[in-house]
């Protein structure tokens, strides 16, 4: 099939959220497509789309609906043909895409770890009894309270820059960000200490960029295949199957990480009560070709061990 490449007169439109991190991810996608097809930068337009999760900053995510908060408007524009592809942080993505859309392209995964952010401290163990921690992530909140029930966790909405300003203003003594985001924003000056996955299992698909397209767009299928990173796709297949079976959203305390060792995949998963009072975890190891099945099996094990009402809010 002959691929009709974009030109400055017939641009390829890339849809994204408007935060600095989202823009960095769109630029990385553009850069990889430019390199793969020897295209100039002006063959692309980056289209910023306002999403619900960014528009509403004064309420916790769980209060405005957990799924699709950072994707719905972008996907509507993709289906309408206003953009050709959509670039997403994979940890924000619902496990099922709308009819007519496919998510089958992933860029090489960045550092999966969470980063402990504090101007004076270097880790959770250094926090004083009853210290205030800022986080908008229910997963991080549950993991922290499971380990340190004495901590006071307060809501910390906003992009990376907003959260760092809140920290500087003394709203909390520390916060957590994804190492991947800090790396992509070249924010080496931020006082960050990576947290080992053994101490804080990351969000599903943390550190991964996904590129969504229309299912019937043969041109984009061909172009995106040239920049797809297969090992990242294999890891996310296991993690997202685990999440799907748990019916998790970005506002359910679920963590998971798949690691590749040659043709072997090792998957760890964790579910927590929202208040951190209980954590259930497990793992699976097997051939990479069985990653999705392993994700489902691990989820079913944890669901059985958790019992009814485990994720209830009250």
Buried (B, 14 or more C-beta within 10 A) or exposed (E): EEEEBBEEEEBBBBBBBBBBBBBBBBBBBBEBBBEEBEBEEEBBBBBBBEBBBBEBEEEEBBEBBBBBBBBBBBBEBBBEEEBBBBBBBBBBBBBEBBEEBBBBBBBBBBBBBBBBBBEEBEEBEBBEEEBBBBBBBBBBBBBBBBBBEEBEBBBBBBBBEEBBEBBEEEBBBBBBBBBBBBBBBEBEEBBBBBBEBEBBBBBBBBBBBBBBBBEEBEBBBBBBEEBBBEEBBBBBBBBBBBBBBBEBBBBBBBBBBBBBEEEEBBBBBBBBBBBBEEBBBBBBEBEBEBBBBBBBBBBEBBBEEBEEEBBEEE
